[in-house]
Amino acid sequence: MELREYCPLDCPEMASLFYQTVHTVNACDYTPQQLDAWADGHTDLAAWNRSFLSHYTLVAQEEDQIIGFGDICRDGYLDRLYVHRDFQGKGIASVLCDRLESSVSGLITTHASITARPFFEKRGYRLIKEQQVERQGILLTNFVMEKQQS
């Protein structure tokens, strides 16, 4: 596996990975309607590209396939962290998270899905609150979590 910085040509493949991951990996914790509201398959690639370029964004790649990605804002907000459905449980999210976390100091916050909450708890994040977020008129449960980074 190679870990590298994001480039704009990655965006369409990352959007596809996001959609597939949400609709498979997260399917055990969310209803089909919630999954469709979260990832409807119509990602605004221009907006995602701008966001990725303004954040520290890393891509995990194996051969010529993107197998994971993550991004963090300068203020310590860990925005996205997704691993391809066929590469779950291989430590890819941990490697991405290690690098993303080490790029900032101080407080790191994230909004973790039900599925991702145990991963973040094992990394030392603490639960701040459970919340309901609305996407396309559908409520989704997630968790505001934070970790103090030295």
C-alpha positions in Angstrom: 0.0 0.0 0.0 1.2 3.5 -0.9 0.1 6.5 1.1 0.2 9.8 -0.8 -1.3 13.2 -1.0 -4.5 13.9 -2.9 -4.5 15.1 -6.5 -7.7 16.4 -8.3 -7.7 13.4 -10.7 -8.5 11.2 -7.6 -11.8 12.8 -6.9 -14.1 10.7 -9.1 -12.7 7.4 -7.8 -12.9 8.7 -4.2 -16.5 9.6 -4.7 -17.3 6.1 -6.0 -15.4 4.6 -3.0 -17.4 6.8 -0.6 -20.7 5.7 -2.1 -19.8 2.0 -2.2 -18.4 2.0 1.3 -21.4 3.8 2.8 -23.9 1.4 1.1 -22.0 -1.8 2.1 -20.0 -1.2 5.3 -22.5 1.1 7.0 -25.6 -0.9 5.9 -25.6 -2.8 9.2 -26.1 0.4 11.2 -28.4 2.5 9.0 -31.6 1.9 7.0 -31.6 2.0 3.1 -33.3 5.4 3.2 -30.6 6.7 5.6 -27.8 5.3 3.3 -29.4 7.0 0.3 -29.6 10.3 2.1 -26.0 10.0 3.2 -24.6 9.0 -0.1 -27.0 9.4 -3.0 -24.4 8.8 -5.8 -24.5 12.4 -7.0 -21.4 13.8 -5.3 -20.6 17.4 -6.2 -17.1 16.6 -7.5 -16.1 20.3 -7.8 -17.1 21.0 -4.2 -15.3 17.8 -3.0 -12.2 18.8 -4.9 -12.2 22.3 -3.4 -12.6 20.7 0.1 -9.9 18.2 -0.4 -7.5 20.8 -1.7 -8.1 23.1 1.3 -7.6 20.2 3.8 -4.7 17.9 4.3 -5.9 14.9 2.3 -4.3 11.5 2.0 -5.0 8.7 -0.4 -4.2 5.0 0.2 -3.5 3.2 -3.0 -2.7 -0.3 -3.9 -1.3 -0.8 -7.5 -3.6 1.6 -9.4 -6.7 1.4 -7.1 -7.6 3.8 -4.4 -8.4 1.7 -1.3 -8.9 4.5 1.2 -8.8 8.2 1.9 -9.1 10.7 4.6 -8.9 14.4 5.2 -8.4 16.8 8.1 -8.8 20.6 8.4 -6.1 22.8 9.7 -8.2 23.5 12.8 -8.2 19.7 13.7 -11.6 18.7 12.3 -11.2 15.1 10.9 -13.7 15.4 8.0 -13.7 12.1 6.0 -12.2 8.7 6.5 -13.3 5.9 4.2 -11.8 2.5 3.3 -12.9 0.4 0.4 -15.3 -2.3 1.3 -12.9 -5.1 0.1 -10.0 -3.7 2.3 -11.8 -3.4 5.7 -9.9 -4.7 8.7 -6.4 -4.4 7.2 -5.2 -1.4 9.2 -5.7 1.1 6.4 -7.9 3.5 8.4 -5.4 3.4 11.2 -2.5 4.3 8.9 -4.5 7.1 7.4 -5.6 8.4 10.8 -2.1 8.2 12.2 -0.8 10.5 9.5 -3.8 12.8 9.5 -3.7 13.2 13.3 0.1 13.9 13.3 -0.4 16.8 10.9 -2.1 18.9 13.6 -1.6 19.6 17.2 -4.2 20.3 19.9 -7.8 19.1 19.8 -9.0 16.8 17.0 -12.8 16.5 16.5 -14.8 14.3 14.2 -18.4 13.3 13.6 -18.3 9.5 13.7 -20.9 7.2 12.3 -22.4 4.5 14.4 -20.2 2.1 12.4 -17.0 4.1 13.0 -17.5 5.0 16.7 -15.7 1.9 18.0 -12.7 2.6 15.8 -12.4 6.1 17.1 -12.9 5.0 20.7 -10.0 2.5 20.4 -7.9 5.5 19.2 -8.6 7.4 22.3 -11.4 9.7 21.1 -14.0 10.5 23.7 -17.7 10.9 23.1 -18.9 14.4 23.4 -22.5 13.9 22.3 -24.8 11.8 20.1 -26.7 13.8 17.5 -29.2 13.5 14.7 -28.2 15.2 11.5 -30.6 15.8 8.7 -29.7 14.8 5.1 -32.4 15.3 2.5 -35.1 15.2 5.1 -33.8 12.0 6.7 -32.3 11.9 10.2 -29.0 10.1 10.7 -27.3 9.4 14.0 -23.7 10.2 14.5 -21.4 11.1 17.3 -19.3 14.2 18.0 -16.0 12.8 19.3 -12.7 14.4 20.2 -9.1 13.6 21.0 -6.4 15.8 22.5 -3.3 15.5 20.3 0.0 16.6 21.8 
